[in-house]
Amino acid sequence: MSVPSDAALLVRNLRLLNLDLQTGWPDVTIDTFRAGKNAQVTQKERVKCAEFILYKLFELFDYPTAKFVRHARCCHAKADTC
């Protein structure tokens, strides 16, 4: 019996949490985290996927704080609108 990789476990757990059904899902797969010459995903895309995953997990853990942080980050970027 083979042991699944960390990336395989992460992707499976994200799907069990239905994060793949969320708006903005960046199509995270096992290949997303593969690095090296044979990588099909750039580091910029990997970072985007990691940010999405971390934000969505934080949102599940503490929704009010996640929304506050997102709003504060948005207002910081658009200081004249807040």
LINMO-V122621 format. One record per residue. N is the residue number from 0. RES is the residue in one small letter. PHI is phi in radians with two decimals (NA if undefined). OMEGA is omega in degrees with one decimal (999 if undefined). D_LAST is the distance of its C-alpha to the last C-alpha in Angstrom with 2 decimals. Layout:
N:RES:PHI:OMEGA:D_LAST / N:RES:PHI:OMEGA:D_LAST
//
This chain:
0:m:NA:179.9:55.61 / 1:s:-1.54:179.6:52.80 / 2:v:-1.64:179.3:49.74 / 3:p:-1.16:178.9:46.39 / 4:s:-1.26:176.9:44.16 / 5:d:-1.02:-179.9:40.93 / 6:a:-1.11:179.2:39.04 / 7:a:-1.12:178.0:41.11 / 8:l:-1.13:178.9:40.37 / 9:l:-1.05:-178.3:36.63 / 10:v:-1.09:179.2:36.60 / 11:r:-1.10:179.8:38.87 / 12:n:-1.16:176.4:36.73 / 13:l:-1.08:178.6:33.55 / 14:r:-1.22:176.7:35.51 / 15:l:-1.11:176.4:36.84 / 16:l:-1.45:-179.1:33.28 / 17:n:1.09:177.6:32.72 / 18:l:-1.19:177.7:29.89 / 19:d:-1.22:178.0:31.67 / 20:l:-1.67:-178.5:30.89 / 21:q:-1.30:173.7:27.10 / 22:t:-1.10:178.7:25.04 / 23:g:1.60:179.5:24.53 / 24:w:-0.93:-174.8:27.69 / 25:p:-1.49:178.6:28.66 / 26:d:0.96:179.1:32.39 / 27:v:-1.29:176.1:33.14 / 28:t:-2.32:176.3:36.90 / 29:i:-1.04:-179.2:39.33 / 30:d:-1.15:178.6:39.51 / 31:t:-1.01:-174.5:35.80 / 32:f:-1.76:177.9:36.78 / 33:r:-1.46:-179.7:40.00 / 34:a:-1.94:176.9:40.06 / 35:g:1.92:-176.3:42.72 / 36:k:-1.14:-177.4:44.55 / 37:n:-1.61:-179.1:44.64 / 38:a:-1.17:179.6:40.91 / 39:q:-1.75:-177.9:39.56 / 40:v:-2.15:179.8:35.89 / 41:t:-1.34:178.9:34.19 / 42:q:-1.09:178.7:32.51 / 43:k:-1.08:178.3:29.13 / 44:e:-1.16:177.8:29.73 / 45:r:-1.08:179.2:30.92 / 46:v:-1.13:178.3:27.75 / 47:k:-1.04:179.0:25.66 / 48:c:-1.13:-180.0:27.98 / 49:a:-1.11:177.9:27.82 / 50:e:-1.08:179.0:24.00 / 51:f:-1.05:-178.2:24.18 / 52:i:-1.06:-177.8:26.98 / 53:l:-1.10:179.6:25.46 / 54:y:-1.10:-178.0:22.15 / 55:k:-1.13:177.0:24.16 / 56:l:-1.17:177.3:26.57 / 57:f:-1.12:178.1:23.92 / 58:e:-1.08:177.2:22.42 / 59:l:-1.18:-176.7:25.98 / 60:f:-1.32:-175.5:26.52 / 61:d:-2.57:-174.5:23.39 / 62:y:-1.00:-177.7:21.18 / 63:p:-1.04:-179.8:18.71 / 64:t:-1.18:179.3:18.11 / 65:a:-1.07:178.7:17.94 / 66:k:-1.16:178.6:15.21 / 67:f:-1.10:-179.9:13.20 / 68:v:-1.11:179.6:13.91 / 69:r:-1.12:179.2:13.12 / 70:h:-1.12:-179.7:9.63 / 71:a:-1.10:179.0:9.14 / 72:r:-1.15:179.1:10.92 / 73:c:-1.13:-179.6:9.00 / 74:c:-1.16:178.2:5.61 / 75:h:-1.12:179.8:8.27 / 76:a:-1.24:-178.8:9.81 / 77:k:-2.13:-171.6:7.18 / 78:a:-0.99:-177.0:5.85 / 79:d:-1.36:-177.2:5.84 / 80:t:-1.74:-178.2:3.83 / 81:c:-1.94:999:0.00
//
